[in-house]
Every structure is written in structure tokens, then in C-alpha cells.
Amino acid sequence: MPDVTIVGGGPAGTFSARLLAASGRDVTVIEDHHVSGTPTHCAGVVSAEVLENFRVRPDVLGVISEAEVILPDSTTVHTKKRSPYAYVVDRANLDVKMADAAISAGADVRYGIRYKNYNVTDDNVTINTNSGSIVSDLMVGADGQSSLVAASLGNNAARSYIRGCQVDIDYRMENQDCMKLWLGSEIAPGFFAWMLPIGDRTRVGLGVGLQHGPPMEYLNHLLKVSGLDDRPRVATYAGKIPIGGRRVTYADRLLLIGDAAGQVKPVSGGGLYPISKVAPLLRDTINKAYNMNMFGASVLSLYERSWKREIGKSLNGGMRLRKYYDLLSDQELCDMGHLFSRPDILEALSDIDVDNPSNVVGPIIRKKGVKSALLKAYLRHKL
Ligand SMILES: Cc1cc2nc3c(=O)[nH]c(=O)nc-3n(C[C@H](O)[C@H](O)[C@H](O)COP(=O)(O)OP(=O)(O)OC[C@H]3O[C@@H](n4cnc5c(N)ncnc54)[C@H](O)[C@@H]3O)c2cc1C
């Protein structure tokens, strides 16, 4: 009998499994697909810190140190960083390497096994699958944005969702250091669109708020207005991004992590950074539960307290930025963008930390005229 059974073999599941196995726990991961990382849903944009935290070296497809933000009136704001903002990695390859690392640490990763439901008693938890049952002391729900494990806790959907899609096309962007980002209701209402240079190919994608209909229609429109709609599409991806957190991330003998726990950055939709910070805390809570020989919700609640202490402030700050962004009309976005084109603000923007973009909010707000412009737009909607 494994100590811990983890449902889901994505990065949240395999990183947790690796850390737990390395600390001496007997861990089983069940993954419903037959390989790690496929189908892929993700753009693969990560900071250097994420790769350091994960301690794996996935194939890097692009290195981004510049961003061109395209406003609804087609004007652009260009920022440049001294060091790379981010890397574009092969996400399927990242997942394979994460699973391999978990297996090397001693975890048992089983493919083609679909979780169905679970039963908890005073003594253990039984995880029922399409291929028999597994009894363990604890289970971890790492089964992604449409998590059945999270849903079993009742009233536990994410506060909202962004629907995303992207394609890799045969097209080489001229500036291989620079990603393009589009804002505005015509291109990507409620989120943003991206174009990432990955050598002879380009990754073009976007997200839209749930109320705006199928994202692929917007993506086709973006490709058309960019003159790229005739380029061969070599890969197509789609998926949902949970935003704003879930009601609860623990229960008796159960913890949630990753998209299943709603641990996603609200501004960018990035989920890999939070996983890289939270999995060590999940391991520590589980080891504490073993030391105390107590696996009930009261002990496991320590996990939620510790991950909120670690990343809660940044997720809440991101959510406030997201809500503010959602209020802005296209005209207000343009006004804001034009203001942000000022050299002193561009300088501050170049210090942006992609894992914690609210780090530049304070320095920017202190620049002349910014606070009053932001406030004016806010009050226009709130009064
Ligand atoms: C279009 C798009 C672009 C994105 N771009 C980025 C980006 O550039 N950078 C970034 O950091 N994040 C990005 N994200 C978010 C990122 O992909 C997720 O946050 C991340 O994959 C979450 O990892 P996870 O392990 O929690 O879930 P997942 O990666 O979804 O893994 C969950 C696993 O559980 C398995 N599973 C599900 N149900 C069951 C079941 N019943 N039984 C057994 N197994 C099950 C699934 O097959 C899957 O392998 C993007 C998301 C989308 C949709």
C-alpha cells in the first residue's frame, strides 16, 4: 500500500511525487493518458526561477527578452529587459522530464489509469479507478483544471475560467527575442493574445473570458489581421485556465495542488510557477502529518495556510490587477498604453518579474500622473 496516491501526472503531480519520494514516502501517481505531456495545452512560457525550482532541463524553443504590446488602436509599447523575461519550453518534453525525475526518485508512475472517486475512513483512503482500487494513507488531487477530486469537495469550482487556444505555424518571426502581446476586445476580450518566436515556427495563442464564446474564432481573426492565416498549422492546442482560486484545497486525508487547487497567476494564467513554490509545502505538510500520525482535515489545513502565506499575496494582487484590467474599455486601454510609453515608465516596466508582475505596480504608480490616471478610469466605472 502506497503512503500517498497522487491523481494526475502533470507537473503538479509529478513534482509533488518526486519531492515526497525523495523524502522517503512510498508514492504512486495515476495518470489517465498513456504518456506524460500529451495532449499539450500550454504555451510553455516559464521564468528561469521555475526551471531552477523544478530542477529539470526541458528543450528550450525560445528566449524572450523583449515585449511589444499592441493596443486596440494598433499603437505599440515596446519594453526590453537586460536579462530574459522568460523561456519558451517544449511543454510535452517538460512533462516527460518531470515524470522521469519522479520515477528516478522512487515514485511509481502508472499510465492509462483513470480516477473515478474515493472513500475516506478513519484508517485510510480508497481511490477507485477504471482499473481497480488503491488504498493509501493520503491522496493528492493534481488532476488539472477540470479536477474531479476538487469537485468531490462540493461547491469548489474556480471563481472563473479563461478559455485558451493556440497554434504553432510555419513562420519565422523577424525578432527572435521579442514576444508580441495584443490587448483589447476585438482580439482577446477579457485576457490577451500572444505571439512567441520559436525559431522557424511561431506560437500564436490567446485567451478569452468564458462569456465571449469560442476562442478559436478570435484566433482565426488574429491570424487573418496579422496576414498569417495561410501559414500551415503544425500543432493546435486548447484548454481552460482556472482563475481566482477555489473554496478549499484540503479535506480529511486529501490535498489539492496545481490547477486542481486553482493555484494559477490571474494576470498571465501561468500555473507552473505556483506549482514550483507550493509542492515543497505540500511535501512538508504530509511529512508533518506522518510525524504526528494524524491525517485529518485539521492537520492538513496547515498546507492551505502555508501555500497562501507563500503565494497568496501575489495571487490576490494579480486578481486585483485582473479585475482592474477587466473594467477598462478599449479607449481606456489605449490611454493607459500611451501613458505607459513614457521613457520613465518603460524603464520601470523593464524590471517586471513575470512570476509576480505586481512587483512593478508600486514603482509605476509613484511616477508622475499615473495614480490620477488609474484612479480616474477606476472611478468612471465605479461611480
Ligand atoms: C492555452 C494555455 C496556455 C498556457 N500557457 C502557460 C504558460 O505559458 N506558462 C504557464 O506557467 N502556464 C500556462 N498555462 C497553465 C498551465 O498549463 C497549467 O497551469 C499547468 O498545466 C497545471 O499543471 P497541473 O499539473 O496542475 O495540471 P495538468 O498539467 O492539467 O495535469 C493534470 C493531469 O491530470 C490528468 N488527469 C485529469 N483527470 C484525471 C483522472 N480522472 N484520472 C487520472 N488522471 C487525470 C491529466 O491527464 C493531466 O495529465 C496555460 C494554460 C492554457 C490552457
The ligand as an ORCA input file, in Angstrom:
! r2SCAN-3c Opt
* xyz 0 1
  C      -3.750     27.801    -23.610
  C      -2.964     27.697    -22.315
  C      -1.679     28.248    -22.242
  C      -0.965     28.169    -21.058
  N       0.290     28.704    -21.033
  C       1.018     28.649    -19.879
  C       2.342     29.159    -19.838
  O       2.869     29.630    -20.848
  N       3.038     29.095    -18.662
  C       2.481     28.553    -17.521
  O       3.136     28.549    -16.470
  N       1.224     28.042    -17.548
  C       0.487     28.066    -18.682
  N      -0.769     27.519    -18.724
  C      -1.296     26.903    -17.490
  C      -0.624     25.543    -17.265
  O      -0.737     24.769    -18.425
  C      -1.292     24.822    -16.086
  O      -1.386     25.706    -15.003
  C      -0.494     23.585    -15.681
  O      -0.510     22.623    -16.708
  C      -1.087     22.971    -14.425
  O      -0.422     21.761    -14.143
  P      -1.205     20.610    -13.355
  O      -0.233     19.523    -13.152
  O      -1.914     21.205    -12.190
  O      -2.359     20.180    -14.368
  P      -2.216     19.478    -15.782
  O      -0.986     19.886    -16.457
  O      -3.516     19.729    -16.472
  O      -2.082     17.940    -15.416
  C      -3.183     17.229    -14.883
  C      -3.030     15.788    -15.271
  O      -4.054     15.027    -14.640
  C      -4.538     14.072    -15.552
  N      -5.902     13.725    -15.169
  C      -7.009     14.513    -15.243
  N      -8.089     13.826    -14.811
  C      -7.648     12.597    -14.453
  C      -8.301     11.441    -13.943
  N      -9.630     11.417    -13.695
  N      -7.553     10.350    -13.682
  C      -6.203     10.339    -13.921
  N      -5.540     11.413    -14.411
  C      -6.255     12.529    -14.661
  C      -4.463     14.782    -16.901
  O      -4.399     13.854    -17.968
  C      -3.177     15.572    -16.771
  O      -2.064     14.848    -17.262
  C      -1.519     27.561    -19.905
  C      -2.799     27.000    -19.977
  C      -3.515     27.059    -21.179
  C      -4.880     26.439    -21.222
*
